[in-house]
């Protein structure tokens, strides 16, 4: 009797032992399968989203990729002419010979930048809305005033250096012309920003014509 009970107990233990091993193996296969499925999903998502971004890629665009170079040039005369106004104001109180040269170089560079921005790299437009045309007309008017007033200021500054040296009244005249130039370039920048950010002229080449066909030095409305 004892032998039968012992034998039966051994069979029960063996059965449950095998069952436990089978259950553990099944769980292991399930986990392995789930891991493989998860890995497959991750690979699929990776392939769908693309490769890892190349951090070494240079995002800088070449100059020939820009639809127009006007935005790259126009900020120089804006900054230079406004700086020239401040420097000339300081010169009214200091009457320093070196400052005369600094103002001359500043306004001269500002004039060159304004001329280049208003002629060689002026955007050629097409298909503008009526509102955009009016804004562009105002922008061009103030840009023209900026160009010629800065040229006049540069000529007057030459006169103050070589003809009417250290004449305060003449320096006041130079300041007034420069102030008008700063006023003009400020409004030209205002209308230029309005064209870009409100009327949508320029970004990604929108409303810009083909410069090679139209030639340089002008623009169409």
Buried (B, 14 or more C-beta within 10 A) or exposed (E): EEEEEEEEEEEEEEEEEEEEEEEEEEEEEEEEEEEEEEEEEEEEEEEEEEEEEEEEEEEEEEEEEEBBBBBEBBEBBBBBBBBBBEBBBEBEEEEEEEBBEBBBBBBBBBBBBBBBBBEEBBBBBEEBEEEBEBBBEBBBBBBBBBBBBBBBBBBBBEBBBEEBEEBEEBBEBBBEBBBBBBBBBBBBBBBBEBBEEEBBBBEEEEBBBEBEEBEEEEBEB
